[in-house]
Amino acid sequence: MSSASSYLYLLIAIVAEVVATTALKASDSFTRLGPTLLTAVGYGLAFYCLSLTLRTIPTGIAYAIWSGVGIVLISAVSWVWFKQSLDAPAFLGLGLIIAGVIIVNVFSGSVGH
């Protein structure tokens, strides 16, 4: 598997996890069928694609990217979709997470480019 396809699978894993987490909130503690099913399918797809990513990207690096980008995206979705507030320290922290993901990808010798 090429590095490009590994990152594509990682991107799919991240998006699927964000969709699943958003559906989890909408499932109302698994009392609504549609969001509950979307949660299960989304997490299944996320972990499957993450497992494909781990063929070529080191586990720690893939997980750091997956969780970091996922945190930022789900925070943005929650802010827009669920009207959850984010204050200045939250935005600063999210910015630091983004900076960390960029540093790992651009400067780390652990990441296979």
Phi, psi and omega per residue, in radians:
M1 nan 2.366 -3.127
S2 -1.366 2.838 3.103
S3 -1.093 -0.669 3.138
A4 -1.103 -0.763 -3.140
S5 -1.212 -0.555 3.069
S6 -1.090 -0.744 3.115
Y7 -1.227 -0.538 3.054
L8 -1.138 -0.784 3.088
Y9 -1.100 -0.653 3.106
L10 -1.137 -0.718 3.089
L11 -1.078 -0.767 3.100
I12 -1.081 -0.734 3.123
A13 -1.061 -0.729 -3.127
I14 -1.149 -0.840 -3.122
V15 -1.109 -0.739 3.132
A16 -1.094 -0.669 3.128
E17 -1.185 -0.699 3.125
V18 -1.161 -0.743 3.085
V19 -1.080 -0.776 -3.124
A20 -1.118 -0.718 3.140
T21 -1.187 -0.674 3.069
T22 -1.112 -0.742 3.103
A23 -1.158 -0.589 3.104
L24 -1.054 -0.771 3.081
K25 -1.085 -0.748 -3.112
A26 -1.268 -0.303 -3.111
S27 -1.235 -0.235 -3.133
D28 0.935 1.033 -3.138
S29 1.039 0.746 3.099
F30 1.118 0.500 3.102
T31 -1.707 -0.113 3.121
R32 -2.038 2.117 -2.983
L33 -1.084 -0.872 -3.069
G34 -0.997 -0.978 3.109
P35 -1.090 -0.561 3.101
T36 -1.122 -0.782 3.107
L37 -1.138 -0.710 3.106
L38 -1.102 -0.638 3.076
T39 -1.067 -0.862 -3.109
A40 -1.106 -0.808 -3.136
V41 -1.148 -0.752 -3.127
G42 -1.079 -0.801 3.116
Y43 -1.185 -0.652 3.080
G44 -1.056 -0.825 3.114
L45 -1.113 -0.714 -3.135
A46 -1.049 -0.841 -3.112
F47 -1.234 -0.595 3.082
Y48 -1.113 -0.848 -3.137
C49 -1.156 -0.638 3.069
L50 -1.099 -0.673 3.119
S51 -1.121 -0.625 3.076
L52 -1.166 -0.670 3.116
T53 -1.060 -0.651 -3.059
L54 -1.212 -0.109 3.052
R55 -1.161 -0.553 -3.049
T56 -2.206 -0.410 3.131
I57 -1.781 2.293 3.135
P58 -0.954 2.517 -3.046
T59 -0.955 -0.844 -3.105
G60 -1.093 -0.690 3.139
I61 -1.215 -0.820 -3.140
A62 -1.065 -0.746 -3.117
Y63 -1.202 -0.665 3.110
A64 -1.080 -0.758 3.120
I65 -1.170 -0.823 -3.109
W66 -1.022 -0.874 -3.084
S67 -1.263 -0.713 -3.121
G68 -1.113 -0.886 3.128
V69 -1.160 -0.667 3.105
G70 -1.061 -0.734 3.115
I71 -1.064 -0.805 -3.121
V72 -1.128 -0.799 -3.110
L73 -1.161 -0.752 -3.120
I74 -1.212 -0.532 3.044
S75 -1.138 -0.728 3.113
A76 -1.152 -0.758 3.119
V77 -1.102 -0.757 3.140
S78 -1.131 -0.629 3.124
W79 -1.147 -0.787 -3.099
V80 -1.400 -0.877 -2.980
W81 -1.349 -0.829 -3.055
F82 -1.756 0.048 3.105
K83 1.037 0.560 3.083
Q84 -1.399 2.309 -3.029
S85 -1.385 2.595 3.024
L86 -2.227 2.221 3.125
D87 -1.692 -3.123 -3.087
A88 -1.005 -0.782 3.106
P89 -1.081 -0.603 3.104
A90 -1.133 -0.789 3.106
F91 -1.102 -0.686 3.092
L92 -1.084 -0.818 3.127
G93 -1.071 -0.746 3.102
L94 -1.119 -0.660 3.071
G95 -1.101 -0.675 3.097
L96 -1.165 -0.629 3.067
I97 -1.098 -0.798 3.114
I98 -1.058 -0.771 3.116
A99 -1.054 -0.712 3.124
G100 -1.110 -0.741 3.111
V101 -1.102 -0.729 3.117
I102 -1.122 -0.787 3.139
I103 -1.047 -0.778 3.129
V104 -1.056 -0.783 -3.086
N105 -1.269 -0.621 -3.054
V106 -1.548 -0.683 -2.972
F107 -1.896 -0.292 -3.076
S108 -1.382 2.316 3.037
G109 -1.332 -0.144 3.134
S110 -1.328 -0.336 -3.084
V111 -1.588 2.209 3.084
G112 -1.434 2.000 -3.141
H113 -1.665 nan nan
